Amino acid sequence: MTTNTDEAKHVKLFLRADAEVGVERTKEAAVEKLTELDAAGRIDDYDVHVWGRELRADGPLTDTGHGAELLGYVEAFREWAREHDVSFDSTFKERTIESSFADEQYEVVSLPTICIAIYEGEQVASVYPCHTGEQDCSAVEYLETFESKRRISTPPA
């Protein structure tokens, strides 16, 4: 599923801000792993972004810098998935929230607990977790593959 390249890579790590039982150590390990990879020169650099459990695509936060930035990332990830015949079956799901009490209805997109996006320049090169049709690959599994590789790898185009 991956090809080993020596091209410059920038990694964006997205973590849910909510404390989640059974996942907090994994979040810490992901940050530690990227720090190690950066120090070893196996990636060029990385950023850590924090998001919530869900994001409303047409809500009041879409006009804020942070909200617009997150929506931009989600759209870029979806575009990459469409171009590479990859699916996010269990992540980035859209659903409708309805409240008869508040007389409201709106669409939200669920956000994964841990997401890794690999960039080549300004272009998304890969996103995890994802499903390729042949296999699922979580963000954690993807990070674990670095143990045996010289540089970060991305799926073939």
C-alpha distance (Angstrom), angle and dihedral (degrees) to the residues before:
residue distance angle dihedral
M1 . . .
T2 3.78 . .
T3 3.72 138.2 .
N4 3.78 122.5 -150.3
T5 3.79 113.1 -125.3
D6 3.76 136.2 169.0
E7 3.80 94.2 -145.5
A8 3.79 119.2 127.4
K9 3.79 112.5 -85.3
H10 3.76 132.1 -167.0
V11 3.80 117.7 -166.9
K12 3.78 126.2 -152.6
L13 3.79 114.6 -162.6
F14 3.80 116.9 -162.1
L15 3.80 118.7 -162.9
R16 3.77 130.9 -178.5
A17 3.78 110.9 -113.4
D18 3.81 91.8 -145.1
A19 3.78 116.2 97.0
E20 3.80 106.7 -117.2
V21 3.78 125.3 -168.7
G22 3.78 111.1 -119.1
V23 3.80 95.2 14.8
E24 3.80 106.7 66.6
R25 3.81 94.7 84.8
T26 3.81 89.5 48.4
K27 3.81 90.3 53.6
E28 3.79 90.2 50.7
A29 3.81 91.2 47.6
A30 3.81 91.3 52.1
V31 3.80 91.6 54.7
E32 3.81 91.0 45.2
K33 3.81 91.3 50.0
L34 3.79 92.9 51.6
T35 3.81 90.0 48.2
E36 3.82 89.1 53.3
L37 3.81 93.1 46.6
D38 3.79 91.3 49.1
A39 3.82 92.8 48.4
A40 3.81 90.3 48.6
G41 3.82 91.8 50.4
R42 3.80 92.9 -117.8
I43 3.80 90.6 125.1
D44 3.78 127.6 26.4
D45 3.80 96.0 -130.4
Y46 3.78 144.1 -45.0
D47 3.79 143.3 -141.9
V48 3.78 128.9 -152.2
H49 3.81 117.4 -142.7
V50 3.78 126.3 -172.2
W51 3.78 124.2 -146.4
G52 3.77 138.8 164.6
R53 3.79 133.0 -111.8
E54 3.80 93.7 -89.3
L55 3.78 138.5 11.7
R56 3.77 125.9 -149.4
A57 3.79 109.8 -137.2
D58 3.79 95.7 -155.0
G59 3.78 102.0 28.3
P60 3.78 133.9 116.2
L61 3.82 93.0 -85.8
T62 3.80 94.4 60.5
D63 3.79 89.6 83.8
T64 3.79 93.6 53.2
G65 3.79 121.0 90.7
H66 3.80 93.6 -116.7
G67 3.80 95.3 44.9
A68 3.79 93.5 47.5
E69 3.81 90.6 46.7
L70 3.82 92.7 52.9
L71 3.80 92.5 46.9
G72 3.81 88.4 50.0
Y73 3.79 91.1 53.6
V74 3.80 92.6 48.6
E75 3.81 91.2 50.2
A76 3.83 91.8 47.5
F77 3.82 90.0 50.4
R78 3.80 91.3 50.3
E79 3.80 91.3 48.4
W80 3.81 90.5 50.9
A81 3.81 90.0 49.4
R82 3.82 92.0 51.3
E83 3.81 91.9 48.7
H84 3.81 93.2 49.0
D85 3.81 100.0 39.2
V86 3.79 90.7 -115.8
S87 3.77 124.0 140.4
F88 3.76 135.4 -147.7
D89 3.81 93.9 -155.6
S90 3.77 95.0 156.1
T91 3.80 98.1 29.1
F92 3.79 135.3 56.5
K93 3.80 90.5 23.4
E94 3.77 118.3 170.0
R95 3.77 121.9 -138.1
T96 3.76 139.3 166.8
I97 3.77 120.9 -115.2
E98 3.78 115.0 -156.1
S99 3.77 128.5 -173.7
S100 3.78 118.8 -174.4
F101 3.81 88.8 -176.7
A102 3.81 93.2 58.0
D103 3.81 93.4 27.9
E104 3.78 91.1 -127.7
Q105 3.77 135.7 135.2
Y106 3.78 126.8 179.1
E107 3.79 143.6 152.8
V108 3.79 123.4 -110.0
V109 3.78 133.4 -178.0
S110 3.80 118.2 -139.8
L111 3.79 115.8 -129.4
P112 3.81 124.1 -147.5
T113 3.79 121.2 -113.1
I114 3.80 90.2 -122.6
C115 3.79 125.0 17.4
I116 3.79 129.6 172.1
A117 3.78 123.7 -162.3
I118 3.79 120.5 -170.9
Y119 3.78 116.9 -153.7
E120 3.78 131.2 -163.1
G121 3.76 101.8 -161.5
E122 3.80 106.2 -45.9
Q123 3.82 94.2 -25.9
V124 3.79 125.8 97.3
A125 3.81 106.7 -118.8
S126 3.82 98.4 178.7
V127 3.79 142.6 -14.9
Y128 3.78 130.4 -152.1
P129 3.00 137.4 -124.7
C130 3.77 95.3 46.7
H131 3.78 143.4 136.0
T132 3.81 120.1 -128.4
G133 3.78 98.9 -171.0
E134 3.77 89.0 -103.9
Q135 3.77 99.8 54.8
D136 3.78 147.3 -4.1
C137 3.77 118.7 -118.1
S138 3.78 121.2 -167.7
A139 3.77 123.6 -155.5
V140 3.80 89.3 -111.6
E141 3.82 92.6 51.2
Y142 3.78 89.7 49.6
L143 3.80 92.2 53.2
E144 3.80 90.0 49.3
T145 3.82 90.6 58.6
F146 3.80 90.0 68.5
E147 3.80 91.6 77.0
S148 3.80 90.5 77.3
K149 3.80 100.9 35.5
R150 3.79 133.5 80.4
R151 3.81 94.7 -142.8
I152 3.74 136.7 6.3
S153 3.81 114.5 -73.2
T154 3.75 133.2 -147.4
P155 3.79 133.0 -161.3
P156 3.78 115.1 -91.7
A157 3.80 116.2 -97.7
